[in-house]
Amino acid sequence: MPRMPGLRGAEHIGFTVPDLDEAERFLVDVLGAEKVYSLGPFERDDDWMREHLGVHPRTVMRELRFFRLGHGPNLEVFQYEAADGQNPQPRNSDIGGHHLALYVDDLDAAVAHLRAHGVETMGEPTASRGASEGQRWVYFRAPWGMQFELVSFPGGKAYEETAEVRLWHPAHPAE
């Protein structure tokens, strides 16, 4: 199947938070992201917001901030005033449910770092099986409830022994 012309990879992941200052403190002070720039506010009196962003036309995007987190992709973080209200955060099992996985070299050290900063980890690290054997992971929550995951597989994953194509790896971005 042909690829999209010129596709290089994921440039950024965008998500909405209830408080950009709180999100920035978490992303910078706990995860080690670097703030790059911000834009906004964006407010329109026509249908631009609905047409381009799929939100109520009177919704106001108070601000968006871009962060660099390790070897990419970048994070685009929004704070909206939704004219028609906001839904609660979806669970992983809901349509649109999601999490953001971060690769770390030493899972145990990273978990200890999160816990030292009062971050809620969801259970203890888990060893994967099957094709992902060699990987350990644990979910954690941002202060606004969004789920993140730490993953580590410094010796690789089982599937790699016979794979013709490997998943992209942030520790080896050119491979």
Summary of the structure (lengths in Angstrom):
residues: 175
radius of gyration: 18.4
end to end distance: 21.3
largest distance: 56.4
contacts: 425
relative contact order: 0.16
helix: 19%
strand: 30%
